[in-house]
Amino acid sequence: MKTFINNDFVLESDTAKRLYHDYAAKLPIIDFHCHLSPQAIAENRQFDNLGQVWLEGDHYKWRAMRINGVDERFCTGDASDKEKFLKWAETVPYTAGNPLYHWTHLELSRYFGITDLLSPATAEKIYDTTREMLQSPEFSTRNLMQRMKVEMAGTTDDPADTLAYHQQLKQEGFEIETLPTFRADNVLKTESPEAFITYIEKLGATANISIQSYHDLVNALDNRHAFFHELGCRLSDSGPDRFYFATYTDAEISSIFNKLMEGKNISATETEQYRTAIMADLSRLNHQRDWVQQFHVGALRNNNTRMFNQLGPDTGFDSIGNPQDSFKMSRFLDMLDSTNQLAKTILYNLNPADNEMMLTMCGNFSDGSVAGKVQYGAAWWFLDQKTGMEKHLRDFSALGLLSRFVGMVTDSRSFLSYPRHEYFRRIVCNHIGQEVDKGLIPNDESILKTMVEEIAYYNAKSYFKK
C-alpha cells in the first residue's frame, strides 16, 4: 500500500490547501530549539543506515517499542542497527493514530521519496534502499539540513562545554547558522552534593575560575555566558520541573552554597531559595546581553529507577507532571520585571491543564517594548502531536495573539526530524482554514497571508533578530 502522506495531508478544505501551498510550504526553517549534535554537524557525519539515524538516540521510538513488547536489546542494547530497524518496522503499524506514524512516513517521503508504508513486509526493501542513499554525500548531516531549507538551528549546550564544534562551524562559515543555546540546568541539581561539587569543579575549570563561593559561581556563569555570546548565542534554555520562588538574602544563598560544597544535604526550604536565586541570576544575565530565555517546565523525569540506573536520563521514562504553581511562576517573573530585568521569554508547558494559565501569565508581563515579549511556546514533547497542537492553537487564539506566535521547534536529536515543521505548518493552515470557513476569520488574503507566513517563519526571524 502506498503512503497516505499526499500533497494535501492534514489539509481538510480548499482554504487550508491554499494557505499551505501558497504561503507556508515555501518558507525556510528557523529551528531555534533542538538537540542536534554540534559534533555531527561539524564533522558532517555520514550515517550508515536508517536504523542508525532513526534509533540511535530517539527515546520516542524506544518508548513505543517497549510498549509494543520489544526487548530492550533492540532499543538501547547491543542488537545490530538492522535488527533494531526491523523491530521498529514491526512496531510502526501499531503506532497508527500516533504522531510517530505520521513522522515516520513524512520522513520516508521527504528525504528518500519512499511512498510505501513501513511494515515487516516492506522493511527489508526500505532498509536496503535507504542505506544506499544515506551513504551518498548528499545525505550527510549538513546536506540533510540544507535539503529542508534550514536557515538557523539552535543546539542545546552546557555552560561547561568548550563549544569547540561551534567554533569550527563558525570558522568554516557553514551557511546554516548553527548557534549554541546556554542551558545551565546542572547548577540547579542539588539532590546529590557529590555530583553538584563535581559539576561545579568542571564549570570552574572551563571558565578558569576557582569557584569557592556563590559569587564565584555567578562570575563563572557570566564568563561562560559572555563566551557563548561571542559565538553568536542569543538564547538560553532551562528545563526545571517547575518555577521556584522563595524570598532570600545574599547571606542565606552564600551559606546554602557553602553547605553544598562541603558535601552536605540542604533542606527543602534551602533548595527553593537556592534555585530561585540561581535562576534569577541566570535570567539577569540573559537580560544584560539581550538574549531570549526559554523555560520548559512540567516534566516528571526518570520515573523508572531500575531503568534510570541501567540507562541514565533521556531514555524514554519521563512523563507529564502536575500542573504548575501559578503563584510561584508569577512571583518569579515579577521579581525580574520589578527591576526591569525580564528578558524576552518563551514559556513551554508539558501539562495541557496549564495551557490557559500560562497564556494568561504571558500577558501579565508583555509591556509593549516588543511584540510578544513573553511568548507562549510551541506545544512541547507529549503535546507535540496533532491533537495537542490543535488545542494549543485554539487556546492561543482565545487568550493571546496567535498572529504573534514565534512558531515551531523540532526539539529533536534526529537529523531526519525537520518534516515536523511541515507537519506543524499544515496543522496551522488547517486550523486557520477551518476558522475562515466558519466565518470566524475574514477571508481576506492580506490578513491570511500575513498570519500564515509570520507564524511559520517571520515572527521567529524578527523575535530572534535573524
C-alpha positions in Angstrom: 0.0 0.0 0.0 1.2 3.5 -0.9 1.5 6.1 1.8 -1.4 8.4 2.8 1.2 11.3 3.0 -0.1 13.0 -0.1 0.1 16.6 -1.2 -2.9 17.7 0.9 -2.1 15.6 4.0 -3.9 17.1 7.1 -5.5 19.9 4.9 -9.2 19.4 5.1 -10.5 22.3 3.0 -9.7 24.3 -0.1 -8.9 27.3 2.1 -6.4 25.3 4.1 -4.8 23.9 1.0 -4.4 27.4 -0.5 -2.9 28.8 2.7 -0.4 26.0 3.0 0.7 25.6 -0.6 0.7 29.3 -1.4 2.3 30.7 1.7 3.7 28.2 4.3 5.3 25.5 2.3 7.9 27.6 0.6 9.4 29.2 3.7 12.8 28.4 5.3 13.0 26.9 8.8 14.3 28.7 11.9 14.7 25.8 14.4 15.6 27.8 17.5 15.4 24.8 19.9 16.8 21.4 19.1 19.2 18.8 20.5 21.2 18.0 17.3 24.8 17.1 17.9 27.1 20.0 17.0 29.9 17.4 16.6 27.8 15.5 14.0 27.2 18.8 12.1 30.9 19.9 12.3 32.2 16.6 11.2 29.4 16.4 8.5 28.6 12.9 9.7 27.5 10.3 7.3 25.0 7.7 8.7 25.4 4.2 7.6 21.8 3.1 7.7 18.3 4.1 8.7 18.4 2.1 11.9 21.4 4.2 13.0 19.9 7.6 12.1 16.4 6.7 13.5 17.1 4.7 16.6 20.5 5.8 17.9 19.0 8.3 20.4 15.3 8.6 19.8 13.5 7.9 23.1 10.1 8.5 21.4 10.7 5.4 19.3 12.2 3.4 22.2 9.2 4.1 24.3 6.8 3.0 21.6 8.8 -0.2 21.0 8.8 -1.1 24.7 5.0 -0.5 24.9 4.8 -2.9 21.9 6.7 -5.6 23.8 10.1 -5.2 22.2 13.0 -6.3 24.3 15.4 -3.5 25.5 18.2 -5.2 23.5 16.6 -3.8 20.3 16.1 -0.3 21.7 19.3 0.7 23.5 21.1 -2.7 23.7 23.7 -4.5 21.6 21.5 -5.6 18.7 22.7 -4.6 15.3 21.4 -1.5 13.5 19.4 -3.7 11.1 17.9 -5.8 13.9 16.8 -2.6 15.7 15.3 -1.2 12.5 13.4 -4.4 11.8 11.9 -4.3 15.4 10.9 -0.7 14.8 9.3 -1.7 11.5 7.3 -4.3 13.4 6.2 -1.6 15.8 5.2 1.0 13.2 1.8 -0.5 12.2 0.8 -0.4 15.8 1.6 3.3 16.0 -1.2 4.2 13.6 -3.0 7.1 15.2 0.1 8.2 17.0 2.3 11.1 15.7 5.2 8.6 15.3 3.3 7.1 12.4 2.9 10.5 10.7 6.5 11.5 11.3 7.9 8.1 10.1 6.1 8.3 6.8 6.8 12.1 6.3 10.5 11.4 6.8 10.5 8.5 4.4 8.7 10.6 1.8 10.5 13.9 2.2 14.1 12.6 2.5 14.0 9.4 0.4 11.0 9.7 -1.9 9.6 6.4 -0.4 5.8 6.2 -0.5 5.4 2.6 0.8 4.1 2.2 4.3 6.7 0.8 6.6 5.8 -2.6 8.0 7.5 -6.0 8.3 6.6 -6.7 4.7 8.4 -3.6 3.3 11.2 -3.3 5.9 14.0 -5.1 4.1 13.5 -3.2 0.9 13.2 0.1 2.7 16.3 -0.6 4.8 18.4 -1.5 1.7 17.2 1.4 -0.4 17.8 4.0 2.3 21.1 2.5 3.3 22.5 3.0 -0.2 21.1 6.6 -0.3 22.4 7.5 3.2 26.0 6.6 2.2 26.0 9.1 -0.6 27.4 12.6 0.1 24.0 14.4 -0.3 22.8 12.6 2.8 25.4 13.9 5.2 24.2 15.8 8.2 24.8 19.2 6.7 23.1 18.3 3.4 20.2 16.8 5.2 19.7 20.2 6.9 20.1 22.1 3.7 17.7 19.9 1.9 15.0 21.0 4.4 15.8 24.7 3.9 17.0 25.1 7.5 18.2 28.7 8.0 19.1 28.5 11.7 19.5 25.7 14.2 19.9 26.4 17.9 21.5 23.4 19.7 21.4 22.8 23.4 24.7 23.3 25.3 26.1 23.2 28.8 28.0 26.2 30.1 30.9 23.9 30.8 31.1 22.9 27.1 34.1 24.2 25.2 31.9 24.8 22.1 34.8 23.5 20.0 32.5 22.3 17.3 30.6 25.6 17.2 33.9 27.3 16.8 34.8 25.0 13.9 31.5 25.7 12.2 31.9 29.5 12.6 35.4 29.4 11.3 34.4 27.3 8.3 31.5 29.7 7.6 28.9 26.9 7.4 25.9 28.6 5.6 23.3 27.3 8.1 23.6 29.4 11.2 24.3 26.8 13.9 24.3 28.5 17.3 24.7 27.3 20.8 22.0 27.7 23.4 23.0 28.2 27.0 21.4 25.6 29.3 22.6 25.7 32.8 20.4 23.0 34.4 23.3 21.3 36.1 23.7 24.2 38.6 20.1 23.5 39.7 20.7 19.9 40.5 21.4 19.9 44.2 19.9 16.5 45.1 23.4 14.9 45.3 26.0 17.3 46.8 28.8 15.0 45.4 27.5 15.3 41.8 27.0 19.0 42.3 30.6 19.5 43.5 31.9 17.5 40.5 30.0 19.7 38.1 31.0 23.0 39.8 34.6 22.0 39.6 34.2 21.2 35.9 32.5 24.6 35.3 35.2 26.4 37.1 37.9 24.7 35.1 36.3 25.7 31.8 35.8 29.3 33.0 39.3 29.3 34.5 37.8 30.5 37.8 38.2 28.7 41.2 34.6 28.5 42.4 34.8 28.9 46.2 31.6 30.9 46.8 28.2 31.6 45.3 29.7 34.9 44.0 32.4 32.9 42.2 29.7 30.7 40.7 27.8 33.6 39.2 31.1 35.1 37.9 31.9 31.7 36.2 28.5 31.6 34.6 28.8 35.1 33.5 32.2 34.2 32.0 30.7 31.4 30.0 27.6 33.4 29.1 30.0 36.0 27.5 31.9 33.3 25.7 28.6 31.8 24.3 27.6 35.4 23.2 30.9 35.8 21.3 30.0 32.7 19.3 26.5 34.1 18.4 24.4 32.6 21.1 21.3 34.7 21.9 19.2 32.1 23.6 19.2 30.3 26.9 17.0 27.4 28.0 16.1 25.9 31.3 14.2 22.7 32.0 13.2 22.6 35.7 10.2 20.6 36.8 8.6 23.9 37.8 9.2 27.5 38.6 10.7 28.2 42.0 10.1 31.1 44.3 11.2 32.0 47.8 12.5 35.1 49.4 16.2 35.0 50.4 19.1 37.1 51.4 22.6 37.1 49.8 23.9 35.7 53.1 21.5 32.8 53.0 22.4 31.9 49.5 26.1 32.1 50.3 25.5 29.8 53.3 23.5 27.3 51.3 26.1 27.1 48.5 28.9 26.6 51.1 26.9 23.7 52.6 26.6 22.1 49.2 30.3 22.5 48.5 31.0 20.9 51.9 29.1 17.8 50.7 26.1 18.5 53.0 22.4 18.0 52.0 20.2 21.0 52.1 16.6 21.3 53.2 13.5 21.8 51.0 13.4 25.4 52.0 17.0 26.0 51.2 16.6 24.2 47.9 13.7 26.5 47.0 15.8 29.6 48.0 18.9 28.5 46.1 17.1 27.5 42.9 15.2 30.8 43.0 18.4 32.7 43.3 20.4 31.0 40.6 17.5 31.0 38.1 17.1 34.7 38.8 20.8 35.5 38.4 20.9 33.5 35.1 17.8 35.4 33.9 19.5 38.7 34.7 22.5 37.7 32.6 20.0 37.0 29.7 18.6 40.5 30.1 22.0 42.0 30.3 23.0 40.6 26.9 19.6 41.0 25.3 19.0 37.2 24.9 15.8 35.3 24.7 15.2 32.9 27.6 13.2 29.7 27.4 11.6 27.7 30.2 10.5 24.2 29.6 8.6 23.2 32.7 6.3 20.4 33.8 8.2 17.1 33.1 8.3 14.4 35.7 11.6 12.8 34.8 13.3 9.5 35.5 10.2 7.7 36.9 11.6 4.2 36.5 14.5 3.9 39.0 15.6 0.5 37.7 15.9 1.7 34.1 17.4 5.0 35.1 20.2 3.1 36.9 20.7 1.0 33.8 20.4 3.6 31.0 20.6 7.1 32.6 18.4 10.1 31.7 16.5 10.9 28.5 15.9 7.3 27.5 12.1 7.3 27.5 11.0 7.1 31.1 9.6 10.6 31.6 6.0 11.8 31.8 3.7 14.7 32.4 4.0 16.2 35.8 1.5 18.1 38.0 0.0 21.4 36.9 2.3 24.3 37.6 2.2 26.5 40.7 0.9 29.7 39.0 1.7 31.8 42.1 5.4 30.9 42.1 5.7 31.4 38.3 4.1 34.8 38.7 6.3 35.9 41.6 9.5 34.7 39.8 8.7 36.6 36.7 7.6 39.7 38.7 10.8 39.7 40.7 12.7 40.2 37.4 10.2 42.6 35.9 10.1 44.8 39.1 13.8 45.8 38.3 13.1 45.9 34.6 15.4 42.8 34.1 12.9 40.4 32.5 14.3 39.4 29.1 12.2 38.2 26.2 10.8 35.0 27.5 9.2 31.8 26.0 7.2 29.6 28.3 6.6 26.0 27.4 4.3 23.7 29.4 4.0 19.9 29.4 0.7 19.5 31.2 -2.2 20.6 29.0 -4.0 21.7 32.1 -1.6 24.6 32.2 -2.4 26.0 28.7 -4.8 28.7 29.7 -2.9 29.7 32.9 0.3 30.0 31.0 -1.2 32.0 28.2 -2.7 34.5 30.6 0.6 34.6 32.5 2.4 35.7 29.3 0.0 38.7 29.0 0.9 39.9 32.5 4.5 40.7 31.5 4.1 42.0 28.0 5.0 45.7 28.3 4.8 47.0 24.7 8.5 47.1 24.3 8.5 44.3 21.7 5.7 42.3 20.1 5.1 39.1 22.1 7.8 39.9 24.7 6.6 37.0 26.9 5.7 34.2 24.5 3.7 31.0 24.8 6.0 28.4 23.3 5.1 25.6 20.8 3.2 22.5 22.0 6.0 20.6 23.6 7.0 16.9 23.9 3.9 14.8 24.7 1.8 17.7 23.4 3.7 17.9 20.1 1.1 16.0 18.1 -2.0 16.9 16.1 -4.5 16.9 18.9 -2.1 18.8 21.3 -1.2 21.3 18.6 -4.8 21.9 17.7 -5.7 22.6 21.3 -2.6 24.8 21.6 -3.7 26.9 18.6 -7.3 27.2 19.9 -6.2 28.3 23.3 -3.6 30.7 21.9 -6.3 32.3 19.7 -8.7 32.7 22.6 -6.3 34.1 25.1 -3.4 35.6 23.2 -2.4 36.9 19.8 -1.9 33.8 17.6 -0.6 36.0 14.8 2.4 36.9 17.0 3.3 33.2 17.8 7.0 32.5 17.1 6.2 29.0 15.9 7.6 25.6 15.8 10.8 23.9 17.0 11.9 20.3 16.4 13.1 19.8 20.0 14.8 16.7 18.4 18.1 14.8 18.4 17.3 13.4 14.9 18.7 14.8 11.7 15.5 13.5 9.9 13.1 15.4 12.2 12.7 18.6 10.0 9.4 17.5 8.4 7.9 18.2 11.9 8.0 21.9 10.7 5.9 20.9 7.7 3.5 18.9 9.9 3.1 22.0 12.2 2.5 24.3 9.2 -0.1 22.0 7.8 -1.9 21.9 11.1 -1.7 25.7 11.5 -3.1 26.2 7.9 -5.9 23.7 8.6 -6.8 25.5 11.8 -6.9 28.9 10.2 -8.8 27.5 7.2 -11.5 26.0 9.4 -11.9 29.3 11.2 -12.2 31.1 7.8 -14.7 28.6 6.5 -16.8 29.0 9.7 -16.8 32.8 9.1 -14.8 33.5 12.3 -11.8 34.9 10.4 -12.4 37.0 7.4 -11.4 35.5 4.0 -9.1 38.4 3.4 -6.0 37.4 1.6 -3.7 40.1 3.1 -4.7 39.1 6.6 -4.3 35.4 5.9 -1.1 35.6 4.0 0.5 37.7 6.8 -0.8 35.4 9.6 0.4 32.2 8.0 3.8 33.5 6.9 4.6 35.2 10.2 3.7 32.1 12.3 5.6 29.8 10.0 8.8 32.0 9.7 8.8 35.8 10.0 7.8 36.1 13.7 10.8 34.0 14.7 13.1 35.9 12.4 12.0 39.2 14.0 11.9 37.9 17.6 15.4 36.4 17.3 16.7 39.3 15.2 17.7 37.0 12.3 
